[in-house]
Amino acid sequence: MKKTFLFLSLSTLILVSCKNETKDLSLNTKEDSLSYAIGISIGSNITKDFESQGLDTVIDLNKLMHAMKSALDTGEAELAMGEEDANKFLQEYFMVLQTKQQDTEKKKFEINIEKGAAFLAENGKRAGVVTTASGLQYEILKKGTGAKPTAESVVETHYHGTFLDGKVFDSSVERGEAVKFPVNRVIPGWTEALQLMPVGSKWKVWVPYQLAYGDAGQPPKIPPYSTLTFEVELLGIEKK
């Protein structure tokens, strides 16, 4: 939601609006041009803001301008809706709108949820695949004999990340450069898997969307509700 910018735009519009409407649209001075340019900019931004939020309501410009002028000239005494009621209405309106948008977005990507669930259900039946209580799945490709990291550890890894169709979205292996990071600063699926892996291990890990990037994804590479596959090699734990 872009409510913040919308409200800033409206607030700015209130501050720069003249108390008395003028019919003189000639732009003879810099002040004339500045006022008109600000009006165009704010009006365009409000329109774009509403469109981006999927608002299906047509704003009544006359009522909008009347409310602003009334608030400027007379205060709440002449307003059809008090400031507290207005804020409450807007909060409830945008909460309902946000819920509708989330439902629409989820339906758009439901195929990802379905594909992920179906894949994990079948994959979990394979010999050698372990499914944890959280739904994370892993297969040991190479057994390590070193220590296991904790959530506070900083580890060095190589990884190769793909979608279920095999398309690569990120790979330190392809870049030829291992990476270091704190175990508790990555996606939950990684945080869980790494703490189960002894140093020297190489695992194939399947991460349900809830333990990966969730309903937001990681634009532009990873769509919402994506189940991800990683080959992870734990190279070492950084000494404190």
Residue frames as qw, qx, qy, qz and C-alpha x, y, z in Angstrom:
[[0.000, 0.887, 0.462, 0.000, 0.00, 0.00, 0.00],
 [0.421, 0.253, -0.007, 0.871, 1.14, 3.52, -0.72],
 [0.247, -0.836, -0.489, -0.026, -1.10, 5.27, 1.78],
 [0.474, -0.568, -0.073, 0.669, 1.74, 7.37, 3.14],
 [0.258, -0.024, 0.387, 0.885, 2.45, 9.05, -0.18],
 [0.084, -0.612, -0.653, -0.439, -1.26, 9.48, -0.84],
 [0.367, -0.819, -0.398, 0.192, -1.80, 11.29, 2.43],
 [0.425, -0.422, 0.117, 0.792, 1.33, 13.39, 1.94],
 [0.172, 0.268, 0.550, 0.772, 0.04, 14.35, -1.50],
 [0.211, -0.749, -0.570, -0.265, -3.34, 15.37, -0.08],
 [0.459, -0.714, -0.233, 0.474, -1.74, 17.25, 2.79],
 [0.363, -0.183, 0.283, 0.869, 0.48, 19.14, 0.39],
 [0.034, 0.492, 0.611, 0.620, -2.52, 19.92, -1.75],
 [0.323, -0.816, -0.475, 0.071, -4.32, 21.38, 1.25],
 [0.470, -0.584, -0.029, 0.661, -1.35, 23.55, 2.15],
 [0.251, -0.136, 0.406, 0.868, -0.87, 24.97, -1.34],
 [0.075, 0.618, 0.712, 0.326, -4.58, 25.40, -2.18],
 [0.030, -0.235, 0.042, -0.971, -5.89, 28.92, -2.29],
 [0.157, 0.314, 0.742, -0.570, -8.78, 29.63, 0.04],
 [0.487, 0.611, 0.213, -0.586, -10.70, 31.33, -2.72],
 [0.699, 0.262, 0.586, 0.315, -11.05, 29.59, -6.07],
 [0.035, 0.626, -0.246, -0.739, -9.66, 31.59, -8.98],
 [0.751, 0.536, 0.382, -0.048, -10.78, 31.50, -12.57],
 [0.253, 0.889, -0.351, -0.150, -7.63, 33.24, -13.78],
 [0.944, -0.078, 0.262, 0.183, -5.47, 30.53, -15.33],
 [0.494, 0.815, -0.212, 0.215, -2.93, 32.81, -16.97],
 [0.849, -0.323, -0.032, 0.418, 0.67, 31.99, -16.09],
 [0.270, 0.918, -0.041, 0.289, 2.26, 35.43, -16.08],
 [0.185, -0.798, 0.509, -0.263, 4.72, 35.00, -13.21],
 [0.344, 0.299, -0.876, 0.157, 6.99, 32.32, -11.80],
 [0.312, -0.034, 0.710, -0.630, 4.61, 32.03, -8.85],
 [0.744, 0.267, 0.013, -0.613, 1.71, 31.37, -11.26],
 [0.673, 0.383, -0.612, -0.160, 3.69, 28.68, -13.06],
 [0.093, 0.265, -0.869, 0.407, 4.93, 27.15, -9.79],
 [0.526, 0.046, 0.516, -0.675, 1.39, 26.93, -8.39],
 [0.799, 0.331, -0.138, -0.482, 0.03, 25.36, -11.56],
 [0.517, 0.421, -0.746, 0.016, 2.96, 22.94, -11.90],
 [0.137, -0.188, 0.833, -0.502, 2.52, 21.78, -8.30],
 [0.685, 0.167, 0.296, -0.645, -1.18, 21.24, -8.96],
 [0.766, 0.395, -0.410, -0.298, -0.47, 19.09, -12.00],
 [0.310, 0.387, -0.836, 0.235, 2.21, 17.11, -10.17],
 [0.322, -0.090, 0.733, -0.592, 0.05, 16.43, -7.11],
 [0.755, 0.251, 0.109, -0.596, -3.02, 15.58, -9.18],
 [0.688, 0.416, -0.569, -0.172, -1.04, 13.16, -11.36],
 [0.147, 0.320, -0.864, 0.360, 0.57, 11.53, -8.34],
 [0.532, 0.007, 0.556, -0.639, -2.76, 11.04, -6.59],
 [0.808, 0.334, -0.144, -0.463, -4.21, 9.45, -9.74],
 [0.563, 0.413, -0.714, 0.041, -1.22, 7.11, -10.13],
 [0.118, -0.265, 0.795, -0.532, -1.31, 6.30, -6.42],
 [0.695, 0.103, 0.363, -0.612, -4.97, 5.33, -6.55],
 [0.795, 0.395, -0.346, -0.303, -4.47, 3.27, -9.71],
 [0.353, 0.423, -0.807, 0.210, -1.53, 1.40, -8.18],
 [0.269, -0.114, 0.764, -0.575, -3.70, 0.50, -5.17],
 [0.092, -0.240, -0.918, -0.303, -6.49, -0.82, -7.36],
 [0.202, 0.355, 0.487, -0.772, -9.04, 1.67, -6.11],
 [0.125, 0.396, 0.788, 0.455, -12.29, 1.24, -7.98],
 [0.056, -0.796, -0.498, 0.339, -13.88, 4.32, -6.44],
 [0.343, 0.603, 0.212, 0.688, -14.13, 7.53, -8.44],
 [0.315, -0.368, -0.374, 0.790, -13.06, 10.49, -6.34],
 [0.092, 0.874, 0.447, 0.166, -15.56, 13.34, -6.37],
 [0.475, 0.220, -0.099, 0.846, -13.29, 16.34, -6.89],
 [0.227, -0.650, -0.145, -0.711, -15.97, 18.84, -5.82],
 [0.761, -0.610, -0.184, -0.119, -16.44, 17.11, -2.46],
 [0.794, -0.089, -0.163, 0.579, -12.69, 16.74, -1.99],
 [0.274, 0.385, -0.020, 0.881, -12.10, 20.46, -2.64],
 [0.432, -0.680, -0.190, -0.561, -15.10, 21.48, -0.51],
 [0.830, -0.488, -0.232, 0.137, -13.85, 19.44, 2.44],
 [0.659, 0.037, -0.122, 0.741, -10.36, 20.93, 2.17],
 [0.049, 0.504, 0.064, 0.860, -11.61, 24.49, 1.94],
 [0.608, -0.662, -0.246, -0.363, -14.02, 23.96, 4.82],
 [0.828, -0.350, -0.225, 0.375, -11.21, 22.59, 6.96],
 [0.482, 0.186, -0.043, 0.855, -9.04, 25.57, 6.07],
 [0.093, -0.511, -0.158, -0.840, -11.67, 28.27, 6.48],
 [0.571, -0.523, -0.043, -0.632, -13.90, 27.21, 9.33],
 [0.158, -0.330, 0.855, -0.368, -12.53, 24.19, 11.11],
 [0.030, -0.130, -0.991, -0.030, -14.63, 21.18, 12.07],
 [0.306, 0.363, 0.489, -0.732, -17.81, 23.18, 12.81],
 [0.572, 0.503, -0.105, -0.639, -18.80, 23.27, 9.13],
 [0.159, 0.339, -0.889, -0.263, -17.49, 19.83, 8.18],
 [0.823, -0.064, -0.243, -0.510, -19.89, 17.02, 7.30],
 [0.934, -0.116, -0.299, 0.160, -17.35, 14.56, 8.77],
 [0.401, -0.879, 0.257, 0.006, -15.03, 15.32, 11.67],
 [0.272, 0.696, -0.664, 0.003, -11.31, 14.69, 11.49],
 [0.401, -0.292, 0.833, -0.245, -11.49, 11.72, 13.86],
 [0.775, 0.329, 0.452, -0.295, -14.32, 10.13, 11.86],
 [0.593, 0.732, -0.275, -0.192, -12.45, 10.81, 8.61],
 [0.042, 0.598, -0.798, 0.064, -9.29, 9.12, 9.88],
 [0.571, -0.056, 0.767, -0.288, -11.30, 6.14, 11.14],
 [0.771, 0.524, 0.187, -0.311, -13.12, 5.82, 7.81],
 [0.458, 0.732, -0.493, -0.109, -9.86, 5.93, 5.84],
 [0.205, -0.455, 0.852, -0.158, -8.19, 3.38, 8.10],
 [0.672, 0.144, 0.669, -0.285, -11.08, 0.93, 7.77],
 [0.690, 0.657, -0.016, -0.303, -11.40, 1.54, 4.02],
 [0.349, 0.694, -0.627, -0.054, -7.75, 0.83, 3.32],
 [0.393, -0.298, 0.844, -0.209, -7.70, -2.21, 5.60],
 [0.763, 0.350, 0.469, -0.274, -10.57, -3.76, 3.61],
 [0.583, 0.757, -0.230, -0.185, -8.87, -2.78, 0.37],
 [0.001, 0.635, -0.772, 0.028, -5.56, -4.28, 1.46],
 [0.596, -0.058, 0.771, -0.219, -7.27, -7.57, 2.38],
 [0.758, 0.562, 0.228, -0.241, -8.94, -7.70, -1.05],
 [0.396, 0.787, -0.462, -0.102, -5.62, -7.03, -2.77],
 [0.253, -0.468, 0.840, -0.105, -3.87, -9.74, -0.77],
 [0.719, 0.190, 0.627, -0.231, -6.60, -12.25, -1.67],
 [0.672, 0.714, -0.024, -0.198, -6.34, -11.28, -5.34],
 [0.160, 0.742, -0.651, -0.020, -2.55, -11.58, -5.27],
 [0.481, -0.264, 0.821, -0.160, -2.75, -14.97, -3.59],
 [0.783, 0.405, 0.416, -0.221, -5.20, -16.29, -6.20],
 [0.486, 0.801, -0.304, -0.170, -2.87, -15.05, -8.93],
 [0.204, 0.592, -0.773, 0.098, -0.03, -17.17, -7.57],
 [0.812, -0.219, 0.381, -0.384, -2.04, -20.11, -6.21],
 [0.895, 0.377, -0.236, -0.027, -0.50, -22.28, -8.91],
 [0.299, 0.594, -0.632, 0.397, 2.86, -21.84, -7.14],
 [0.511, -0.365, 0.569, -0.531, 1.35, -22.99, -3.85],
 [0.931, 0.117, 0.142, -0.316, -0.26, -26.01, -5.48],
 [0.748, 0.513, -0.403, 0.119, 2.86, -27.01, -7.42],
 [0.047, 0.584, -0.663, 0.466, 5.04, -26.66, -4.34],
 [0.669, -0.248, 0.498, -0.493, 2.71, -28.73, -2.14],
 [0.947, 0.254, -0.012, -0.198, 2.35, -31.46, -4.75],
 [0.574, 0.586, -0.524, 0.229, 6.11, -31.65, -5.34],
 [0.146, -0.517, 0.680, -0.499, 6.97, -31.84, -1.64],
 [0.833, -0.108, 0.317, -0.440, 4.34, -34.54, -1.04],
 [0.934, 0.332, -0.130, -0.005, 5.92, -36.78, -3.68],
 [0.396, 0.659, -0.526, 0.364, 9.51, -35.83, -2.95],
 [0.430, -0.536, 0.542, -0.484, 9.07, -36.72, 0.71],
 [0.960, -0.015, 0.158, -0.229, 8.33, -40.34, -0.28],
 [0.697, 0.566, -0.421, 0.130, 11.75, -40.84, -1.87],
 [0.876, -0.319, -0.166, 0.320, 14.35, -42.88, -0.02],
 [0.595, 0.033, -0.092, 0.798, 16.96, -40.66, 1.58],
 [0.052, -0.544, -0.128, -0.828, 14.76, -37.58, 1.79],
 [0.292, -0.349, -0.692, 0.560, 14.12, -36.35, 5.33],
 [0.156, -0.678, -0.326, -0.640, 11.14, -34.10, 6.13],
 [0.200, 0.021, -0.595, 0.778, 11.41, -32.05, 9.33],
 [0.008, -0.575, -0.720, 0.388, 8.56, -30.90, 11.55],
 [0.088, 0.587, 0.026, -0.804, 8.54, -27.51, 9.82],
 [0.727, 0.611, 0.258, -0.179, 8.10, -29.05, 6.36],
 [0.117, 0.785, -0.556, -0.246, 11.71, -28.54, 5.28],
 [0.985, 0.117, 0.130, 0.017, 13.13, -31.44, 3.24],
 [0.030, 0.802, -0.576, -0.153, 16.75, -32.42, 2.74],
 [0.985, 0.155, -0.034, 0.066, 18.88, -35.16, 1.23],
 [0.471, -0.724, 0.418, 0.283, 22.48, -35.77, 2.25],
 [0.745, 0.642, -0.184, -0.005, 24.77, -35.75, -0.79],
 [0.581, 0.394, -0.527, 0.479, 28.01, -35.74, 1.19],
 [0.683, -0.662, -0.301, 0.068, 28.46, -36.41, 4.90],
 [0.181, 0.751, -0.369, 0.518, 30.57, -33.97, 6.85],
 [0.741, -0.248, -0.536, 0.319, 32.43, -34.73, 10.06],
 [0.233, 0.295, -0.273, 0.885, 32.94, -31.23, 11.43],
 [0.016, 0.303, 0.613, -0.730, 31.09, -29.19, 14.03],
 [0.067, 0.680, 0.670, 0.292, 27.53, -27.98, 13.56],
 [0.093, 0.297, -0.069, 0.948, 26.89, -24.22, 13.57],
 [0.027, -0.535, -0.685, 0.494, 24.49, -22.49, 15.93],
 [0.216, 0.858, 0.453, 0.108, 22.04, -19.74, 15.05],
 [0.179, -0.945, 0.091, 0.258, 24.65, -17.16, 16.12],
 [0.675, -0.220, 0.471, 0.523, 27.45, -18.66, 14.01],
 [0.372, 0.754, -0.256, -0.477, 28.89, -17.05, 10.89],
 [0.803, 0.019, 0.575, 0.154, 29.35, -19.70, 8.21],
 [0.132, 0.534, -0.550, -0.628, 30.99, -20.00, 4.81],
 [0.695, 0.269, 0.651, -0.144, 29.01, -21.84, 2.15],
 [0.082, 0.156, -0.647, -0.742, 28.67, -22.60, -1.51],
 [0.478, 0.383, 0.671, -0.417, 25.13, -22.92, -2.82],
 [0.040, -0.021, -0.688, -0.724, 23.19, -23.43, -6.02],
 [0.344, 0.347, 0.577, -0.655, 19.56, -22.25, -5.97],
 [0.106, -0.074, -0.737, -0.664, 16.92, -23.37, -8.48],
 [0.643, 0.002, 0.109, -0.758, 13.16, -23.39, -8.92],
 [0.753, -0.009, 0.625, -0.208, 11.31, -26.70, -9.09],
 [0.795, 0.593, 0.093, -0.090, 11.67, -26.68, -12.89],
 [0.842, -0.042, 0.134, 0.521, 15.45, -26.52, -12.57],
 [0.317, 0.806, 0.060, 0.497, 15.84, -22.86, -13.57],
 [0.584, -0.161, -0.348, 0.715, 18.69, -21.21, -11.66],
 [0.094, -0.935, -0.248, -0.237, 17.87, -18.02, -9.75],
 [0.172, -0.890, 0.384, -0.175, 21.08, -17.66, -7.72],
 [0.977, -0.017, -0.096, 0.191, 24.34, -19.58, -7.42],
 [0.302, -0.851, 0.403, 0.149, 27.61, -18.88, -5.65],
 [0.767, -0.072, 0.566, 0.294, 28.95, -21.95, -7.47],
 [0.580, 0.664, 0.342, 0.324, 28.38, -20.30, -10.86],
 [0.012, 0.986, -0.117, 0.122, 29.95, -17.08, -9.58],
 [0.775, 0.261, -0.395, 0.420, 32.92, -19.06, -8.30],
 [0.075, 0.444, -0.435, 0.780, 32.92, -17.31, -4.95],
 [0.427, -0.406, -0.780, 0.212, 31.81, -18.76, -1.60],
 [0.210, -0.676, -0.083, -0.701, 29.75, -16.54, 0.72],
 [0.309, -0.104, -0.725, 0.606, 29.81, -15.83, 4.46],
 [0.376, -0.491, -0.180, -0.765, 26.79, -14.84, 6.53],
 [0.294, -0.192, 0.705, -0.616, 25.25, -15.25, 10.02],
 [0.054, -0.194, -0.972, -0.121, 23.05, -18.34, 10.24],
 [0.049, 0.605, 0.688, -0.398, 20.18, -16.34, 11.76],
 [0.125, 0.591, -0.059, -0.795, 20.20, -13.70, 9.01],
 [0.137, 0.114, -0.773, -0.609, 18.97, -15.83, 6.11],
 [0.655, -0.176, -0.343, -0.650, 15.63, -17.39, 5.17],
 [0.691, -0.399, 0.431, -0.423, 14.17, -19.67, 7.89],
 [0.981, 0.176, -0.036, -0.069, 14.72, -22.81, 5.80],
 [0.581, 0.560, -0.435, 0.400, 18.42, -22.10, 5.59],
 [0.257, -0.609, 0.499, -0.560, 18.67, -21.24, 9.29],
 [0.883, -0.208, 0.278, -0.317, 17.11, -24.59, 10.16],
 [0.936, 0.318, -0.127, 0.083, 19.11, -26.69, 7.68],
 [0.380, 0.685, -0.468, 0.410, 22.51, -25.19, 8.47],
 [0.416, -0.565, 0.533, -0.474, 22.19, -25.98, 12.18],
 [0.945, -0.049, 0.264, -0.184, 21.68, -29.65, 11.27],
 [0.806, 0.545, -0.172, 0.153, 24.71, -29.82, 8.95],
 [0.711, -0.514, 0.192, 0.440, 28.24, -30.74, 10.14],
 [0.112, 0.819, -0.380, -0.416, 31.03, -28.80, 8.43],
 [0.137, -0.317, 0.867, 0.359, 32.08, -30.58, 5.25],
 [0.455, 0.395, 0.782, -0.159, 28.51, -31.62, 4.42],
 [0.176, 0.115, -0.449, -0.869, 26.77, -31.08, 1.13],
 [0.317, 0.377, 0.801, -0.340, 22.97, -31.33, 1.16],
 [0.094, -0.312, -0.565, -0.758, 20.15, -30.88, -1.27],
 [0.041, 0.336, 0.627, -0.702, 17.48, -28.86, 0.48],
 [0.069, -0.507, -0.628, -0.586, 13.88, -28.19, -0.56],
 [0.065, -0.183, -0.443, 0.875, 12.40, -25.13, 1.10],
 [0.067, 0.691, 0.715, 0.085, 8.60, -24.59, 1.21],
 [0.153, 0.670, 0.170, 0.706, 7.55, -21.05, 0.43],
 [0.519, -0.821, -0.172, -0.165, 6.67, -20.43, 4.10],
 [0.741, -0.527, 0.127, 0.396, 10.31, -21.05, 5.01],
 [0.572, 0.232, 0.293, 0.730, 11.67, -19.17, 1.99],
 [0.093, 0.035, 0.043, 0.994, 10.43, -15.77, 0.79],
 [0.188, 0.413, 0.692, -0.561, 6.76, -16.31, 1.64],
 [0.375, 0.723, 0.579, -0.050, 3.87, -14.46, 0.04],
 [0.070, 0.903, -0.113, -0.409, 6.07, -11.57, -1.06],
 [0.859, 0.393, 0.084, 0.318, 8.77, -13.46, -2.93],
 [0.437, -0.591, 0.177, 0.655, 11.94, -11.58, -3.76],
 [0.561, 0.798, 0.222, 0.005, 11.21, -9.46, -6.84],
 [0.682, 0.367, -0.204, -0.598, 12.18, -9.57, -9.59],
 [0.219, 0.368, -0.897, -0.114, 13.85, -12.98, -9.38],
 [0.089, -0.122, -0.969, 0.194, 11.62, -15.01, -7.07],
 [0.404, -0.403, -0.408, -0.713, 7.80, -14.92, -7.44],
 [0.514, -0.357, 0.423, -0.656, 5.51, -15.11, -4.38],
 [0.877, -0.104, 0.316, -0.346, 4.77, -18.51, -2.86],
 [0.662, 0.535, -0.521, -0.069, 7.79, -20.18, -4.50],
 [0.900, -0.362, 0.234, 0.068, 9.11, -23.50, -3.20],
 [0.286, 0.837, -0.465, -0.037, 12.88, -23.46, -3.75],
 [0.980, -0.042, -0.040, 0.191, 15.64, -26.03, -4.16],
 [0.007, -0.893, 0.445, -0.062, 19.22, -25.53, -2.96],
 [0.896, 0.043, -0.293, 0.330, 22.38, -27.55, -3.05],
 [0.260, -0.909, 0.219, -0.242, 24.27, -26.30, -0.01],
 [0.810, 0.117, -0.396, 0.416, 27.85, -27.10, 0.94],
 [0.459, -0.887, 0.026, -0.047, 28.96, -26.03, 4.41],
 [0.650, 0.548, -0.341, 0.401, 32.62, -25.10, 4.07],
 [0.477, 0.044, -0.545, 0.688, 33.34, -23.78, 7.54],
 [0.362, -0.850, -0.383, 0.007, 32.35, -21.88, 10.68],
 [0.275, 0.707, -0.228, 0.610, 34.08, -18.59, 11.34],
 [0.579, -0.266, -0.567, 0.522, 35.89, -18.53, 14.69],
 [0.225, -0.936, -0.251, -0.102, 34.79, -15.85, 17.13]]
